[in-house]
Amino acid sequence: MTPNELDAALDAMAAAAGDNPDLLPGLITVESDHWVYVLSSIGATCASLDDGLRYRDIQVHVSSALGTKVLTRAESGERGAPYRNPRERN
């Protein structure tokens, strides 16, 4: 997955979710080598330890034990919480 493919996947998932917040993007998981060589350029930020690493307000988990994919809020359970809606930000 390239940065452009990640953005397209997030946009498609958000559009398909409609009014169901459980179907919104909830967590981005990235295999560590994929992070180092491909996705580290996406501009993810970490404002605090509680927030964790986030891209487009979606939590990002990087690990050698994870595959690179986007999970819905329902699929991610508590791992992606607290969820944020960028449209609600000031």
GIMOVEN-V647984 format. One record per run of one state. SS is the DSSP state (@ for helix, = for strand, . for the rest). FROM is the first residue (numbers start at 1). LEN is the number of residues. Records with the same first field share a line. If there is no record, write none. Layout:
SS = FROM-LEN, FROM-LEN
//
This chain:
. = 1-2, 18-3, 24-1, 38-1, 43-2, 46-8, 56-2, 64-5, 81-5, 89-2
@ = 3-15, 21-3, 32-6, 39-4, 73-8, 86-3
= = 25-7, 45-1, 54-2, 58-6, 69-4
//
